[in-house]
C-alpha cells in the first residue's frame, strides 16, 4: 500500500525559505508549452487555484496584456512561484506559462533556458501540431526534460463519443510523433536514464504522461489508478502496476493474472487493462450522470471510491455532463496529477544542471562550467538573463532569468557579459520573485531559482550573463546566448505624424526593442523600421509602440499619432557561381592593391552558422573544408555580417595581418549592405586572393584599405552571378474536410507549394511552403472562405531564390526603400585596372 498524499498550498514564508537555498531538491522549474488553443493556460489556472493564489473560477490569470485578453492567446511568457505540501514533503514549482502561437516562439526559447523540465500539452483530438514540434526541438536542444499532458480528454468521451478502446488508440496516435521528435539516443537521453531513471520521451507507463480535462479541472496519471487499484484489491502498487495499465496488457479473470494475450482460455477477447481499469469506470460514471439515476452514480463511484459513494446524491442542481465534471473534479483533481507529474518525473535544479552545464556554458569556461554543474548556493555567482520584463508605470525593466550558481542578493555588485563585452561594475537595486503580472521583493535567491533583478535596465539590451564583479574583471564570455528559431522577416516602417514627437518615438523604439527577445528596431536611410517574426507579431509590436509613444506601460498620458506602412519583407543577396575573374581595387593613394573573388558557400553551411552548429572555423572541418582552409578563415560571424565567411587565400604575404582588421571591417560593411539593393548578403564566401600592402603604416591606414577592399568585394559579387533570396514561411493550415479543396487551390495562387496533408479526427492539416511576401492576408482569406473553420500558423522556414520574373520589381522596390538612387551598379563601377 502507498501513502495517500493530498496536495495543498504552502505558506509564503515556507516558499521563501525554499528559494533561499534551504531545500533546493524540492524545487521544480517547469515551463508549460503547447500549440495555441491546446489548453495550457487553463492548466496553469488549475495549479494557481490549488496553491491558493487565485479563485477556482478565475480564467487565464497569467494573461495580463489587453491584447492577450482580446485575442484569447498568450503573448508574453509569465512566471509564477507555487508552493505545495505533499503529505510529508514539500514541492515548489516555478511555473512559466509560455505563448502557444508560433509568432511568439522567442518567448518560449527564453523561458526554456530558465526551466529544467516542461509540460508539453497536446489536444487529445488535434494531437502534435506545428508549434508543438518547434517547442519540443527547442526543449531537447536546451536539455529540458519533457513530460506530456494529453488535454481535453473529455472531447473524446463526450463530444466525439468514442469507445474506451477508440479513445485509447487516439491517445496513442496523438502522442506517437513525440518518439521521432525527441528520440532516445545521445548524451541527453543517457542522462535521463542515469539521473532520473526514466526515458527521455514521455511514456505513460513511466508516469511521465498525464491525462486531463483542464477546463473542467480534472485529470489523472497511471500512478493515480495504480494507487486506486492497490487500495481496492489490496495489492502492492510498487510492483510495476503502471506498466500493466498501458500498451498490450489484458487481465484474465479465469487465471486472475495479467497477460499479453488478448484471448482467454475459451478464445474470447479480453478488454485492454487501460480500458477496463481506467476508462471503463469513468465511462460508467458518465453514463450514470447522463441517466440521472442516483443509485447508478453511487455504484459507479463506489468502484474505486466507496467512501464517497453517496457524496453526490445531494447535487440536485447539476445534471448530465455538468454533474459528471463536478464528480470527476472532486474525485480526480487535475492539480494532484500535475503536481505529482512535476515532482515525480521532472528533475530538481541540482540534478538538471549536472547534465545541462555543458550545453549552457561556452567552451573554455571550465571554472564557470563546474560552478554551474554543482548548482552550489555558496559558489561563484552566475545568472543568465533570458529576457527583460517591463516595470509598470516606468521606462525601466526587470532583468529576468535564472541563478545557476551562487546566491543573488539585493545590493550585490555585479558585471554583465553581453556580446563578449563586460560591463562596468553595477549594484543590484532589487531582487524579486515574479508572481504573474506582479512581483514580490526578497532579500536573496539561491542557485537553481528563477529570479528578476532591478538596476540593469541601462546595461542589458536583451539577454546576457550576470557574474560577480570582484572575480570576473577580465572575463568576456560565459553562458551561451539564446538560439532563436525565428527570424524577423516581416517589416514595417514607422514615422511620427508630427516632427516634434520624434524624441518620443525614439524612446518608444528603445523600449520595444528591449521588451521583446526577437523584434528589431533599426534606422535605415532616415527610415525607422520595425522587424518581427510574422504578421501577428508585427501587429502586436506596433500596437505596443503606439501605446509607448504616449507614455510608459500603465501610465499613458498623451495622444500622439504614428504613421505605419504596409508589411514588407527584406531580400538577401547571394552569389551562384565562382567569380569570372579576380577583381582588383587600388587604394586612393595607388600604393595598395587588393585582389578578391567570391563564391557561394556549400549547401547547408549558412544554416549551420545561424544555428551555431558552426560557431568557430574548426567546425568547418565537418563540412568538407581542409585544415588549410580552416586556418585561413579571417572572419565568421552570424550576427554582424550574416552567415558569410571571409577567407585569406593569399600565399606568402606576411604583412596581410597588418591590415586584417581593415579587411574584416570592409567585409562586414559589404555583407551588411550587399551590392544590388542594400538588404545584406547571405551564403557568400569572399576570398582575398592577393594583396600588395605598402610597408609604411601612414600609407595603409583604414581610409586607404577599407574603401579599396569594399570595391573589390562588391565587384567580386557582381561577377559571380548575384541572385536575390526571399524568406519562406512553413504554413500549417487546419481545416475541415469540406473546405480542404479551397485551401489546396489557394496555396498555389499564393506562390506556395503543398508538401504534406494529414487527415485526423479533427479534420485536415495541410502543410505548405509559402513566400512571406505572398502570405499577407492569407489567414483572413482562409477564414472568410471557410466561415471561420480554417486557421493557419506560419513560421520562418528558409531562404529561397526569388523567381526571375519578380527580380526587377523586387530590386526596384528594395532600392527605393533603402534610399538607393540611380541605375543598378555595374562591375566596371568598382574595378581598377593594372
N, C-alpha and C positions, 0 to 999 in steps of 0.2 A: 504494500500500500504506500502511496506517496502522500507527502504533506500537502494539504489543501491550502493554496495561497490566494489571498484576496488582495486586489490592488486598491490602494488608497493613496491620497496625496501626502507629500511630506511638507513640513513647515518651511518657511523661507530661511529660517536660521539653520535648519538641517542641511538645506541645499547649499547655503553659503559655506558651511563647514566642509562639504564635499569638494566644492570648487576651489577652496583654498589649498587643496592638496592632501587632505587627511584620508580620503577614501577614493583614490584615483581609479582603482579597479572596478568601482561600481558605476563609472561614467560610461555613457554610450553617446557618441557623436553621430547623429543619423540625419542624412538628407532624404527627403521623400520626393521621388522623381516619377514622372509619368508623362504620357501624351496628354494633350489638352482634353478635358472633359472625362478623364478616367476616374475622377472622384478623389484625388489625393487631398484636396483642401478639406473635404468633409471628414476624412480620416484624421487630419490634424485637429479638427474641431472635437472629434471623439476623445483624442488624447488630452486636449486642453480642458475639456469638461471634466474628465476623470481626475485631473490634478487639482481641480477647483478654481482654475483661472477664469473660466467663463461659465455661463449658464448652459444647461443641457440643450436649450433650443436655439442657441446662437449659431450663425452660419457664416463660413468664410471669415472667421475672426481675425486672421492674419493678413487679409487683404484690406489695406488702408487707403490706397490711392483712389481718387474719383474714377479714373479710367478702369481700374480693376472692378469696381462695383458696377459700373455702367456696362462693361463688356462681359462680365461674369467669368473672367480669367485672371490668373495670377501673372503679374508683370514683373514685380521685383521680389526676389527671394527674401524671406523674413525668418529670422531666427528667434527661438524661444527656449527657455530652460525649464524643464518639467521634472518634478521630483515625485517618486512613488515608493511606498512601503510595500514590500512583497513578503509578507509573513515575517520571518526573522532577518531579512536582508533589505537593503535599500537599492534603488536604481535611479540615477539622474540621467535623463535623456535630454541632450542638447539637440533640439529638432530644428531642421531648416526646411521650410516649405518652398519648393522651387517652382518656377514657371513651367507650364507644360507646352506652351506654344514655341515652335521651333525658332521664331524670330528672337526669342529671349534666351537662347541657349548659353550665351556668355554668362548669364546669372547662374546657370546650373554648373558651369565649369568652375566659377569662383566658389560656389558652395561645396562642391565635391572636394576641393583642396582642404577645406576645413573639416570634412567628415571622415569617419573611419568605416562606416557602413551606410547602406542605403536601402530604403524600401522602394522596390520597383513595383509600381501599381499598374495593373492592366485591367481593362474592362473584360469581364468573362465572355462577353459576346464578340467584341471587336478584336480581342487578342493583342499581340505585339504590333504596334504601329510605328510610323516613321520616327517620331521623336523618342519613342521607347528605345529603338535601335541606337539612336545617337547617344542617349544618356548612358546606355549600357557600355558602349565602346569607350566613352569618356571615363566611366567609373573603373573599368578594367585598367585603363592607362594610368589612372591615379592610384591604383591598388586599393580601391574602396570595395569592401566585401558586400555583395548584394544579398538581399532577402526578397522574396516575391510575395506580393499581396494581390490575389485574384479578387477583384472587387465586383460589386453589382451581381453577386450570385443569385439574388432574388429575381433578376431578369430571366434567368434560365428556368427557375421553378415556376414563376407566376406569369410573366409576360409571354414567354415562348412555350411554356407548358411542357418542357422536356421531361422524359422519364429519368429516374436516377441513373440508369446506365448511359443514356444520351448526355446527361449533364456531366457525368464523369469523363466521357470521351471529349466533350467540349473543353473541360478543364485541361486535359492532356494536350489537345490541339492548340489551345490558346497559349500555352507555355512552351510548346515544343521548340519554337525558333530560338529560345534562350540558349539551348545547347550549342548551336552554331555560332552565336554571337559571343558567348563567354568562353567556352572551351574548358578543357581540363588539363592542359599542358602548360609548361613553363614554370618559372620560379614562383609566381603568384599563386598558382594552383597548388604547388607543393607546400607553400607556406600555410595555406588554408588547411591542408590535411595535417600538417605537423603542429601548428599552433592552435587551430580551432577544432580539429578532429571532425571536419566536415568537407564536403565537396565545394568547390568554388561556385559551380552552378547550383542555384537553389533547387532542392528536392523535397517533396512533401514528406517522404519517409524519414528525412533527417530533420524534420521540424523547421525547415527554413522557408516554408510556404505557409501563408495564412489565407483563409477564405473569408471574405467579408461582404456585408451589405452596409457599406459605410454610411450612406444617407439615413438608414434606419437604425444604425448603431449596434449591429450585432455581427458576430463573426467567430471563427474558431480555427484551430490548427489540429493536426492529427494528435498532438500531445493532449489537447483538450479531451478528445474522445478516448484516447488510451487511458487517461485517468478515470473517465466515467466508466469504461468497461472494467477497469481494475476494481473500482468500487462496487459495481453491480455484481460481478461474477467472483469477486474475492480472489483475483489472480494478481501476481506481481506485474506492475506496469513497466518495470525496468528490464523485462525480458525481450525487448525488441518488438513490442506490440505495434508501434507505429509502422515498422517495416511491413507488417502483415495487413495494414489498413490501406495500402496503396499498391497499385500495379495488379498483376495477375495472381491474386490470392483469393481463396474461397474458403468457406467454413463448411465442413461436412458434419451434419447433425448426427449421422449414424455413428461416426467414429469419434465425434467431439474433438476433432483436430482441424487445424488449418492445413490447406492443401493447395498445390499448384494446379491440380486437375480441376477442370470446370465441370466434370461429370461425377455424380456419386456412384455408389456400387450398382444401382439399378439403371444407370445410364441417363438419369435426369440431370438437367442443367442446374448448376448451383449459382446463386447470386454472388457477385463480387463483394468482398468484405467492405470496401468503401461504401458501396451502395447499401448493403444490408445494415451495417453498424453505424454509419454516419448519416447518409442521406435519407434512408427509409424512415428513421424516427422523426426527422424534420418534416418529411412529406406527410407523415401521419398527423403531426400537429397542424400542418397547413390545412389538410382535408377536414380535420375536426373544427377548426376555426371557421372555415367556409361553410360547414354544415350547420353551425350554430348549436351544436349539442354539447352541453357542459360535461356530461358523463364521458363522452368520447375524448374530449380535450383532456380531462383529468387522467384518463387511462393512457393517453399518448404521452403526457408529461411524466407520468409515473414510471415510464420505461427506464429512464435514467435519473429522474429527479423525484423519487417517491415523497420526499419531504415537502415538495411544492405542488403536489398533485391537485390540491384544492385551492391553490392560491389565486386562481384566475376565475373562479365561479362568480365573484362579485363584479367582474368587469362587464357591466351591462351596457356601458356607453360605447364600447368598442365592438365592432362586428367584422367578420370576414378577414380581409388582408390586414386591416389596421390592428385587429386583435392579434393576428399571427406575429406581426412585427413587434408588438408590445411584449408578447410572451418570449420571443426569441431574444429581445434586448435584455429581458430580465434573466433568462437562463444562460445566455451566451453573450455577455457584453463584449463588444469588439475591442474595447480598451484592454481587457485582460489578455486577449490573444496578441494584440500588437505590442504591449509591454513585454509579454513573455517572449515574443519573437526577437525583440531588440536585446533583451537581457540574456536570452539563451543561445543565440547563434551569431550575434554580431560582436566584434572584438572591443575590448577596452582600449583606451589610448596607449597604454603601456605595451599591450600585445601588438597592436597595429603598427606602431612606429618601429618595431623591430624589423619588419619586412618592408615598410614603406620608405624608410630613410634613404635607401639607395636610389629611389626614383624622385625623391623630393629635393635632395641636396646636390648641388653641382659637383662634378668630378673634381678631385683635387682638394676638396674641403674636408679632409679626413677628421679634423678636430670637431667641426660642426656636425658632421655625419654621425660621429659617435655620440655626441650630446643628444641629437635628435633620436637616435636609436634607443638610448637609455630612458628618454622621457623623464628626466630627473628634475624635480622641483628645485633642487639645490644646485643644478648645473648652470652653465652659462646661458644667458637669455638669448633665445631665438624665437622670434614670432614672425609669421608670414601674414602680410596684409593682402587679402584677396579682393577687396572692393572698398569703396568709400560710400558711407551712408550719410545722407543729408541730415543735419540737425534742424528741426522745425524752427521757423521764425528767425533764422540766422543764415548767413552765407557760408557757415563753417560745416565741417564734416567730421563724423567719427570714422576712424580707420578700423575696419572690421576684418578680423582674421582668426588665427589660431596660435596659441602659445605651444611651441613644440619642445622647448627646453627652458629650464629656469622658472622664475616666478615674476610676473608682471605686477609692478606696484605703482600707484599714483605718486608722481614726483620723481620717478626714476629718470636718469639721464641716459639717452639712447642715441644711436645713429640709425639712419635709414639707408639701405642699399637698394638703389633702383637704377636699372640700366647700366650697372657696373660702376656707378659713381656714388661714393659715400657722402652723406650729408654732414652738415655741421652737427655737433652735439646739441641735442634738444631735450628739454624736460617735459615729461608727460603731464598734462594738466589733469587728466582724469582717467579712470578705468571703469568701464561699465559692462553690465551683462544685458544683452539685447533681449527684450521681452515682447517680441512682435513689433508694434509701432510705438512702443515706449521703451525706456531703459531704466535700469536700476544701478545706481553707483555702488561700487565696492572698493575696498582698500587694496585687494590683491587677488590675482588669479594664477593658478599654478599650471605647470606643463600638462598638456592634454585637453585644455579648456578653450572653447571659442571665446574671443574677447573683442571688445571695441575700446579704442583709446581716443582721447581728445588731445588736441595740441599739435597734430601733424597735418592739418589741412593745407598749409602752405608748402609742405615738403613733399608729400606723396601725390603723384598725379593720378595713378590708377591702382597700382599694386607695388609691393616691394617687401624687403626683409628688414625687420627691426632687430638690432643687436645691441648689446651693452656698449656704451660709448668708451668706457675705460680700456677695454681689451681688444677693440676692433678698429683701431685707428688706420691701419694700412690695408684692411680688407676691402676688396672691391666686388666680390661675388659671394653668394651664399646659397639661397634656395632657388630652385629652377623657376623661371617665370611661368605663368599660366599659358597653356596652349589652347587658344580659342579655335574652335572648329569652323566658325563662320567668318566671312569677310564682309566688310562694309561696302557692298556693291550697288546700293541704291542711294542716290544723292539728290539733294535739292539745295538750291541757292536761296539765301535769305538776305533781306535788307530792310532797314528801318524806313518807315513811312516819312519820318522827319529826321533830318540830319542831326538835330540836337539830341536824338535818342541813341546815337552811336555808342556812347560810353556805356549805356545800359545794355545794349546788345552784346558788347564785348564781355561784360561781366556775366551775363546770362550764358554765353557760349562757354566760358571757362567753367561755370557751374555744371553745365550739361556734360561737357567732356569728362569731368571728374566723376560725375554721378553714375556713369554707365561704363562697364568694362570694355565695350566694343566701339561705341559711337566715336566718330572722328569729326572734329570741327577745324577746318582749315581756311586760310585766306589765300586765294589764288587769283592773281591778276586783278586785285582790288575787288574780288568777288568772294563773299563768305559762303562756304559750302558745308553742309551737314551730311555726313555719310552714315548709313545704317544698314542693318542686315537684310531688311525686306520692307515691303510697303507698310505693314502694321507697325513695325519697329520705328520707321521713319515718322509715321503719323503720330505716334506717342511722343517721340523726341521733340517734334515740332510743337506739339501742344505744351510740353514742359517748357520749351524755350519761350513761347509766348507768355506763359504764366510767370517765368522768372524775369521777363522784361519789366514786369510790374512789381517786382519785389521778391524777397526770399520766400521759401515754401511756408504757407500758412500765414503770411503777412503781406499779401499783395495789396498795394495802396494806390496804384496808378492804373491808367488805361492806355498804355502805349500800343501802337499797331505795328504789325510785322508783315512784310510782303514776302510771299513764298512762291517759288517757281514749281512747275510740274516735276514729278520724279524723273530722274535721268540715270543713266548708267555710265561708268567710266570704261574706256577701252584701254587695253595694253598693247604695246608693240613688241614684236618678236622678229627673229630672222629665220629663214627657212633653208639656207644653204651656206656653205663656206664662202667667204668674201672672194669676189672675182679677181682681186688684186690686193697687194699690200698698199695701205693708204698712208701717205706721208703728209705730215704737217710740221711746219717750222715755227719756232718761236718768233716773236715780233722783232727781236734783235738779230734774227737769222743765224744765231750761234748754237741752237739746239734743234735736233731733228728727232721725230718720233714716228715709227712705223707700226701700224696696227692692222690686225684682221679681226673679223667677227665670225662666229659660227653658232648654231643652235646647240643648247645643252641636250644631252641624250634624254630620251623619253623617261619621265618619272623623277628626274633629278630635281627639277624646280619644285614639284610637290613635296619631295622628301626634305628639301631645305625648309619649306614652310611648316612642315610638321615636326621639325627639329630632329628628324631621323638623320639628317646631315647637319651637324652643328659646328663642325671643325673640318679642316681639309683632310685629315686622315680617314674620315668616314667615307670619302670618295673612293677608297680602295675597293669597297664592296660593290661599286658601280662601274668597275672596269677601268678606272684610272690607274696608271702606273705610279710607282713610288716617286719617279722623277717629276711627273706632272703634279702630284700632290705637294711636293716640296716647292714647286714653283707658284702655287696659289698665293696671290698677293692680297686678295680681299674676298670674303664670303660672308655676307650679312643679309639676312632676310628682312630686317627691319628698315635699314637706311636705304638700300638700293634695290630691294626686292630680291627674288630668287635668281640672281645673276652672279657670275663669277669673273674675276679679273685674274689673268694668268701672266706671269713673266716667262715668255718663251724665248728670251734673248740667250745668246751663247757668248760667254767670255766678256761680259760688260760689268765689271766690278762696281763702277760708280753709280749703277742704277738705283742702289739703295739710298743714295743721297737725295734722290727726288721721289722716293717711294710714296711718301705721304701726299705729294702733289698729284701723282698719278691716281692714287686712291680717291682724292677729292674730285678730280675730273671725272673719274668713273662713276662716283656716286651722283654727281650732277647730271651726267648724261643718262644714266639709268633712271633717275628720278623724273626726268622730263621727256626722254627719248627724242625722236627727231621729227616725226610726221605731225603729231597733233598734241603733244605736251602731256600725255596721260601716263607716261612711265613705260619702262621696258620690263620684259619678263622672259626667262628662259634663254638668256643671251650669255655667251662666253666671249669675252674680249681678250685677245692675245696681244701682248706687247712683243712684237717680233724683233725689233731692234731699236736702239736709241743711240744718239750721239750727244753727249752731255758735256757742256763746257766745264773745264776744271775749276773755274773761279765761281765761288758762291754768288758773287754780285751779278753774274750773268745767267744764273739758273734758278732764280727765285720763283715763288708761286705765280707772280704776274707774267712770267715768261712761259713756264711749263704748263700750268693749268689750262690756259686758253688753247695752246697748241694741242695738248692731249685731247681736249674736248672736241676739237675739229677733226682730229684723226679718228677718234672713236665714232663720231657721227657719220663720217664718210664711210667707215667700215660697215656700219649698219646699212647704209643706203646701197652699198654694192653687195649685200647679202640677201637680196630679195625680201625686204621687210613686209610684214603682214600684221593686220590688226587681230587681236583676240577679244572676244566678248565673254562676259560671265554667263554661266548656265545654271539654272535652278533645277534641282531634283524635286519634282512635284508629286505628291501623293494625294490622289483625289478619291474621296469616299462618296459613293452614290448608290442609288437603288438600281435593281435590275432594269426597271422601266426606263430610267434616264441614262443608262450606261452608253447607249448608242449616240446620244447627243454629245456626251463627253468625248467619245472616240473621234467624232467629227470635228470637235472644237480644237483639239490638240494640234493637228497639222495646220489649221488655219492660223495658229499662233507660232508657226515655225517649229513646233515641237515634235518629238518622236516618242511614241508609247513603247516601252520596253518590257512591261510586265502587267499582268492582270490576275487578281486573285478573287475568287468567289467565296464568300463566307456566309455565316448565318445572318450577319447584319446587312449584307448587300454585296457590292462590288468595290474593290480597291484597285484603282488604275494608277500605275507608276509611269511617269513620263519625264523626259528632259525637255525643258522649255527655256529659250533665251530670256534673260532677265528683262531685257528691253521689250519683249513681247508679252510679258506676264502681267503688266499693269492693267488692272481692271478685270483680270480673268476670273478671280474669285467671285466678284459681284455678278459677272455674266453667268457663271455656273449656277449661282443661287437663283437668279431670276429665271433661267431656263428650266430649272427643276422644281420651282416652287419652294425653294429653301431646303430641298432634300439632298443637296450636294455640298460638300465642303472640301477645301483644298489647303494644304500646307506646303510651303516651298522653303527649301534650304539651299544655300550655295553648294554647288557640286564641283564644278571645274571651269577652266577657261577653254574655249574652243575657237578655231579660226572663223572670222566673220566671212559670210559668203561674198564673193567678188561683186555681185550685183548691188550690194549695200555699201561697198568700200568707199566710194567717192562721197556719198551722202554723209556717212559716219565721220569721215575725215574733215569734211567742211564744217559739220556741226560742232565737232570737238575743237577744231582750231578756233572757231568763233567763240566758243565757250571759254577757252583758255587764253583768249586775247592775242592769238597769233594772226598777224596780218600778212597779206601778200600771197604769192603762189607757193606751191609745195617746194621745199628745199630740194636742190639737186646735188648730185655727187660733186660736181665741179665747184660748188659754192664753198666747199670745205677743204678740198685737196690742194696741196702745193706741189710744185714740180722741182726736180733737181736743178 
